[in-house]
Amino acid sequence: MTVGAPSARGSRDARRARAREFGLFTASTVVYQAARFLFSVAAARSLVPEDFSAWALVIALLVYSPSVLLGITNGMSRELPILMGRGNGEAADRTVAAAWTATIAAVTIILAGSVGVASGPGAASSSLLFGILASGTIVFGTQQFILRSRLRFDAASAQQATFGGLALVAAALLATNGDANFATAAVLYGAPMMAAVLLGVVLAPPPTAPRLDLMEMRRLAGIGFPIMLAGLVFSLFVTLDRWMAITLFGPGRAAPYALASLVAAAMLVIPTVVSQQTYPRMAIARGRGAPAAELRGMARHQGLVAVGLVAPVAIVIILFAWLGLPVVLPRYVAATPPIVVLCLGFVVLGYLTGYGNYLNVAGGQWRYLMAQLVGVACAIGLMFVGGRLFGLLGIALGMAVSHVIYGVVLRVQALRTELVSDDPVASIDEHG
């Protein structure tokens, strides 16, 4: 008993640490996402329609702005923990330096271009403001990738919470500013972002002497480009139903479905947080030489944890849809059946997405992307047919079934994929 006690205590302490880490990162992610949403609500309230349309376009472009790095940071987020697991600190530093150099180069080009446009004849300052916001978004993304890849989720949480907390204050200021315009919104949104970026510089300092390592950048882009594309396709996949509903039924009739989709999609926060915490640990295990079976086991464990956490949330949401929606939002009671169906689909999706992490770590990122494209194609076809036959409920059924199909394809691909020739350890040795 006394021999095993320290080990048991150590195991309990480790579980407590993981639970605390998960709780902090989840809370900071919720605050971060909620603040961005509420800032847009405040912008809709305060800006004239023309300025709000411009702001909505800017927000959409900011989501895709890290794509200018062509997946280099995505590749770094896989390689860095693998190299940490292998104990190859020198190669890990080289990988981080290459990612930072690409980030600095991209930000320099964007800022120079926005200054040039803003200084042109008849040009407005909006282009310069957009350049600053896009640059901040790119740097913030690189910092988050590095912190999460190094398992520094406490620091990543602090950075997200800083941005989110300050953005909530900025949203309140914007909502109460009767003279607000596009520039006001950009400055108020940019200030929290820059504060978070400065905190990130303290938490994850960039290299003092960035190296223009084109070979390493090309290697990271080759690994990360399909991972980046997969992320973009997944964003399309989980929002495609809203576009389909509007296309088939128009904005008015599709309004209940828009509510259903937004409510159900909120459950994605939990599987996403679990995935972000599992991925670097799976990559570290890969770097230590873990076999494919062990990595698949981690993917399966990720799914079980995600379902265990998201299923109770789904039950609460379904109960609210049946009992609370008629009282709180009686005009949207038609959203209840789609909410129930979508919640079930997202639970299944949460269980199976861990196999996407496995494919990325094992070197099957192109297969991961193909699985997502299959899911998108199925979603379009099933939602169109379902919408024509059963209305809004049919769109929800098509979306939920496509989630299941996508998850099954993902799992089949993972079971068929061994640790393929895209071996990051081997490529590092050859490069180094």
Buried (B, 14 or more C-beta within 10 A) or exposed (E): EEEEEEEEEEEEEEEEEEEEBBEBBBBBBBBBBBBBEBBBEBBEBBBEEEBBEBBBEBBEEBEEBBBBBBBBBBBBBBBBBBBBBBEBEEBBBBBBBBBBBBBBBBBEEBBEEBBEBBEEEEEEEBBBBBBBBBBBBBBBBBBBBBBBBBBBBBBBBBBBBBBBBBBBEBBBBBBEBEEBBBBBBBBBBBBBBBBBBEBBEEBBEBBEEBBEBEEBBEBBBBBBBBBBBBBBBBEBBBEBBBEBBBEBBEEEBBBBBBBBBBBBBBBBBBBBBBBBBBBBBBBBBBBEEBEBEEBBBBBBBBBEBBBEBBBEBBEEBBEBBBEEBEEEEEEBBBBBBBBBBBBBBBBBBBBBBBBBBBBBBBBBBBBBBBBBBBBBEBBBEBBBBBBEEBBBBBBBBBBBBBBBBBBBBBBEBBEEBEBBEBBBBEBBEEEE
